[in-house]
Amino acid sequence: MVFIGSMNTICKPTDGVISAQPEFADHKQAYALFGLRRSQLYQLSGERKIRSVSLRQPGKIKGRRLFDCASIRDYLRSNYAEGRVE
């Protein structure tokens, strides 16, 4: 059991699997993990071959785009299964 906060709320640890792999990555992290450059990530995202999300506050011009690592893995696996491995 874990005590959280000043109200001594008791929470049981989850039985879920903890992964060392991130769920989302920016283009620099995605390059480090998968070797895909920024332009490739944006192209694949535009073609809806991988998923991404743009985090931007209302009224702001700039934001941060994060790429879904699971969708990148699925895309790479599908290319491997189809024999498009170089």
C-alpha atoms as an extended CHARMM CRD file, in Angstrom:
* protein
*
        86  EXT
         1         1  MET       CA              0.0000000000        0.0000000000        0.0000000000  PROA      1               0.0000000000
         2         2  VAL       CA              1.0670000000        3.5380000000       -0.7120000000  PROA      2               0.0000000000
         3         3  PHE       CA              0.0440000000        6.6210000000        1.2450000000  PROA      3               0.0000000000
         4         4  ILE       CA             -0.5380000000        9.6450000000       -0.9450000000  PROA      4               0.0000000000
         5         5  GLY       CA             -0.9860000000       13.2390000000        0.1840000000  PROA      5               0.0000000000
         6         6  SER       CA             -1.8240000000       14.6240000000        3.5630000000  PROA      6               0.0000000000
         7         7  MET       CA             -5.1960000000       12.8500000000        3.7020000000  PROA      7               0.0000000000
         8         8  ASN       CA             -3.5010000000        9.4390000000        3.9650000000  PROA      8               0.0000000000
         9         9  THR       CA             -5.3550000000        8.0550000000        0.9750000000  PROA      9               0.0000000000
        10        10  ILE       CA             -4.4990000000        4.3960000000        0.5110000000  PROA      10              0.0000000000
        11        11  CYS       CA             -3.8590000000        3.2220000000       -3.0440000000  PROA      11              0.0000000000
        12        12  LYS       CA             -2.9420000000       -0.2660000000       -4.1290000000  PROA      12              0.0000000000
        13        13  PRO       CA             -0.1350000000       -0.5830000000       -6.6820000000  PROA      13              0.0000000000
        14        14  THR       CA             -1.4040000000       -1.6030000000      -10.1010000000  PROA      14              0.0000000000
        15        15  ASP       CA             -0.6290000000       -4.9790000000      -11.5500000000  PROA      15              0.0000000000
        16        16  GLY       CA              0.0290000000       -3.3940000000      -14.9630000000  PROA      16              0.0000000000
        17        17  VAL       CA              3.2650000000       -3.7190000000      -16.8410000000  PROA      17              0.0000000000
        18        18  ILE       CA              5.5940000000       -0.7480000000      -16.6400000000  PROA      18              0.0000000000
        19        19  SER       CA              7.3990000000       -0.1180000000      -19.8930000000  PROA      19              0.0000000000
        20        20  ALA       CA             10.7380000000        1.6250000000      -20.2280000000  PROA      20              0.0000000000
        21        21  GLN       CA              9.6520000000        2.7800000000      -23.6900000000  PROA      21              0.0000000000
        22        22  PRO       CA              7.9300000000        6.1610000000      -23.8940000000  PROA      22              0.0000000000
        23        23  GLU       CA              4.3480000000        6.3860000000      -25.0870000000  PROA      23              0.0000000000
        24        24  PHE       CA              4.9680000000        9.6290000000      -26.9860000000  PROA      24              0.0000000000
        25        25  ALA       CA              8.1430000000       11.2570000000      -28.2990000000  PROA      25              0.0000000000
        26        26  ASP       CA              9.0910000000       14.5250000000      -29.9380000000  PROA      26              0.0000000000
        27        27  HSD       CA             11.0620000000       14.3900000000      -33.1910000000  PROA      27              0.0000000000
        28        28  LYS       CA             14.4420000000       14.3020000000      -31.4190000000  PROA      28              0.0000000000
        29        29  GLN       CA             13.4510000000       11.4140000000      -29.1540000000  PROA      29              0.0000000000
        30        30  ALA       CA             11.8280000000        9.5820000000      -32.0800000000  PROA      30              0.0000000000
        31        31  TYR       CA             15.0750000000        9.9020000000      -34.0500000000  PROA      31              0.0000000000
        32        32  ALA       CA             17.0370000000        8.4910000000      -31.1060000000  PROA      32              0.0000000000
        33        33  LEU       CA             14.5860000000        5.5920000000      -30.7180000000  PROA      33              0.0000000000
        34        34  PHE       CA             13.7400000000        4.7340000000      -34.3320000000  PROA      34              0.0000000000
        35        35  GLY       CA             16.1870000000        6.5510000000      -36.6000000000  PROA      35              0.0000000000
        36        36  LEU       CA             13.4150000000        8.4650000000      -38.3890000000  PROA      36              0.0000000000
        37        37  ARG       CA             14.2020000000       12.1000000000      -39.1240000000  PROA      37              0.0000000000
        38        38  ARG       CA             11.8410000000       15.0030000000      -38.5080000000  PROA      38              0.0000000000
        39        39  SER       CA             10.7810000000       15.2980000000      -42.1520000000  PROA      39              0.0000000000
        40        40  GLN       CA             10.0300000000       11.5660000000      -42.3550000000  PROA      40              0.0000000000
        41        41  LEU       CA              7.9330000000       11.7190000000      -39.1840000000  PROA      41              0.0000000000
        42        42  TYR       CA              5.8870000000       14.6520000000      -40.4690000000  PROA      42              0.0000000000
        43        43  GLN       CA              5.4280000000       12.9620000000      -43.8540000000  PROA      43              0.0000000000
        44        44  LEU       CA              4.2730000000        9.6840000000      -42.2850000000  PROA      44              0.0000000000
        45        45  SER       CA              1.9680000000       11.5890000000      -39.9620000000  PROA      45              0.0000000000
        46        46  GLY       CA              0.5100000000       13.5520000000      -42.8820000000  PROA      46              0.0000000000
        47        47  GLU       CA             -0.0930000000       10.2940000000      -44.7580000000  PROA      47              0.0000000000
        48        48  ARG       CA             -1.7550000000        8.9260000000      -41.5820000000  PROA      48              0.0000000000
        49        49  LYS       CA              0.6880000000        6.0390000000      -41.4020000000  PROA      49              0.0000000000
        50        50  ILE       CA              1.6640000000        7.0440000000      -37.8530000000  PROA      50              0.0000000000
        51        51  ARG       CA             -0.2520000000        9.0370000000      -35.2370000000  PROA      51              0.0000000000
        52        52  SER       CA              0.7760000000       12.3440000000      -33.7500000000  PROA      52              0.0000000000
        53        53  VAL       CA             -0.7230000000       15.0680000000      -31.6290000000  PROA      53              0.0000000000
        54        54  SER       CA             -0.0350000000       18.7940000000      -31.5450000000  PROA      54              0.0000000000
        55        55  LEU       CA              0.0230000000       20.3870000000      -28.1060000000  PROA      55              0.0000000000
        56        56  ARG       CA             -0.6660000000       24.0930000000      -28.4240000000  PROA      56              0.0000000000
        57        57  GLN       CA             -2.2760000000       26.5080000000      -26.0340000000  PROA      57              0.0000000000
        58        58  PRO       CA             -5.2150000000       28.5500000000      -27.3270000000  PROA      58              0.0000000000
        59        59  GLY       CA             -4.0750000000       31.7280000000      -29.0530000000  PROA      59              0.0000000000
        60        60  LYS       CA             -0.4740000000       30.5880000000      -29.4040000000  PROA      60              0.0000000000
        61        61  ILE       CA              1.2350000000       30.1480000000      -32.7580000000  PROA      61              0.0000000000
        62        62  LYS       CA              3.8310000000       27.5920000000      -31.7160000000  PROA      62              0.0000000000
        63        63  GLY       CA              3.2740000000       24.3080000000      -29.9680000000  PROA      63              0.0000000000
        64        64  ARG       CA              4.8740000000       20.9000000000      -29.6290000000  PROA      64              0.0000000000
        65        65  ARG       CA              4.1350000000       17.8810000000      -31.7970000000  PROA      65              0.0000000000
        66        66  LEU       CA              4.4480000000       14.4830000000      -30.1850000000  PROA      66              0.0000000000
        67        67  PHE       CA              4.5050000000       11.2140000000      -32.1000000000  PROA      67              0.0000000000
        68        68  ASP       CA              2.8430000000        8.0360000000      -30.8480000000  PROA      68              0.0000000000
        69        69  CYS       CA              5.6420000000        5.4890000000      -30.3950000000  PROA      69              0.0000000000
        70        70  ALA       CA              3.2880000000        2.5060000000      -30.6450000000  PROA      70              0.0000000000
        71        71  SER       CA              2.1100000000        3.6550000000      -34.0750000000  PROA      71              0.0000000000
        72        72  ILE       CA              5.7230000000        4.0840000000      -35.2060000000  PROA      72              0.0000000000
        73        73  ARG       CA              6.5210000000        0.5420000000      -34.0380000000  PROA      73              0.0000000000
        74        74  ASP       CA              3.4280000000       -0.7660000000      -35.8600000000  PROA      74              0.0000000000
        75        75  TYR       CA              4.4790000000        1.0330000000      -39.0440000000  PROA      75              0.0000000000
        76        76  LEU       CA              8.0060000000       -0.3830000000      -38.8590000000  PROA      76              0.0000000000
        77        77  ARG       CA              6.6670000000       -3.8900000000      -38.1640000000  PROA      77              0.0000000000
        78        78  SER       CA              4.3060000000       -3.6760000000      -41.1350000000  PROA      78              0.0000000000
        79        79  ASN       CA              7.1930000000       -2.7190000000      -43.4200000000  PROA      79              0.0000000000
        80        80  TYR       CA              9.2450000000       -5.5990000000      -42.0560000000  PROA      80              0.0000000000
        81        81  ALA       CA              6.3770000000       -8.0450000000      -42.5790000000  PROA      81              0.0000000000
        82        82  GLU       CA              5.9090000000       -6.8550000000      -46.1720000000  PROA      82              0.0000000000
        83        83  GLY       CA              9.5920000000       -7.4320000000      -46.8800000000  PROA      83              0.0000000000
        84        84  ARG       CA             10.5240000000       -3.7610000000      -47.3240000000  PROA      84              0.0000000000
        85        85  VAL       CA             13.6060000000       -3.9960000000      -45.1430000000  PROA      85              0.0000000000
        86        86  GLU       CA             16.8070000000       -2.3990000000      -46.3350000000  PROA      86              0.0000000000
